[in-house]
Amino acid sequence: MVRTDPGATPPWLAELRAKAFGISAADVGEMVGGLIARAKKGDVAALKFVLRDLLGEGRLAGATFIQNIYEPGPDGAPADDRPDRPTKARPGSPDKIERMRRRADAGLDLFAPGDGADEAGDLG
């Protein structure tokens, strides 16, 4: 499973919200348009909403960003600790479990091509 857009709202959730609250996209457009008009007239609360929430200042509040930097090995080959690299760790070993956890976190398949032949069949 590869995550293509982790920030996207799944269609089923968007449909559920629309049915639960009865607010259409046109309704939202009218409300936002009204807030923008009020902000232009000097309404402080509307201005704060438009500048902070609509234009993005508050969008990243509480967000965590992680960048993994894997140094190349001595021969220039990709680092062995990258989650997409094959592993020869024994099934069930702490090393194999950690590699699988890092692959899941990265949105990769749990088993990489080149993993030990006995490992590819572990899940059926």
N, C-alpha and C positions, 0 to 999 in steps of 0.2 A: 504494500500500500504506500503510495507516494502522496503526500499532502500538496495539493496544487495551490490552494489559497486558504491558509489557516484562519484568516480574518473574515472570510465570507460567511454570511448567514445561510445555513442550509435551507433549501426551498421549503421543506416540511415545516421548519420553525417559522419562517416568514408567513406561510399560510396560516399556521396556528395563531400567530399574533394578530393577523388581519381579522380572523374570525372571532377571536376572543375580545378584541377591543373595538372592532367595527370601524377602524380608521383606514381610509383608502390613501393611496399615494397622492391623489388630488387634494384630500383633506390636509395632509402633511404639508404639501406645497403652499396651500392657502395660509396655514398657520405660520410657517416660516416666512412667507411673504409679509404677513402682518407684523411679525417681530422685526423684520428688516425695516419696514416702514416706520415703526415706532422708534427704532434705533436712530434712524435718520432725523427724526424730530427731537432727539435728545433724551429719550426715555433711558435712564441709566441702567435699569435692570435688563431691558431688551438689548442695549448696547453691550453690556457684559456678556450676555448669552451669545450674541452674534460673534463678538471678537474672541471670547474664550472657548466656547463650545463648538460653534459652527466652523470657525476658521482654524481651529486646531490646537490652541494653546493647551486646553484640558485633555486633548485626545491621548496624549502620551503619559498622563498622570498614572502612576502605578504600574507602568509597563516595564518589563525586564527584557533587556536585549543581551544575547550571549553570542559571542563570536569565537569559535574554536579555531585556533591556529596550530596546524600540525607541521612541525619542522620536517624537512626532508631528511632521510637517512644519510649516512656518510657517503653512500655511492650515488646520491641524488635521487634515489627512488622515494616514492611516497612513504611517509612515516607509517610504521607498523601499527600504531595505536589509533589510526583513523578507523571510524566504525565501518566504512565500506570495504576495508581490506580483509582478505580471507584470514581465517584463524584456524590453527590446528589444535586449539584447546579442546580438552576432553568434554563430552557432553555432561552437563550438570556441574562442571567445575566452576569455582568462583570467577575465573577469568572468562569462561564462555558466557556465563550469566551476565557479567558486566558488559561484555561486547554486545550481547543481544539487547540489553537495556539501552545502550548508547545508540544502537541501530534503530530501535523503536522511537527513541527521542528525536532522532534525525529524520524520521519518516521513511526509513529504508526497510526492505524486507529483512526478516530476522536472520535468514541464511544467505550468505553471499556466495556467488560462484567462486569455486576454489576452496570453500570450506572442506574439511575432511569428508570423504565419501560416505563414511558411516553416519555423518551428522545430518545430511539432507533428508533422510528418511525418518528422523526422530519423531516428527509430528504426524506421521501417517503417510 
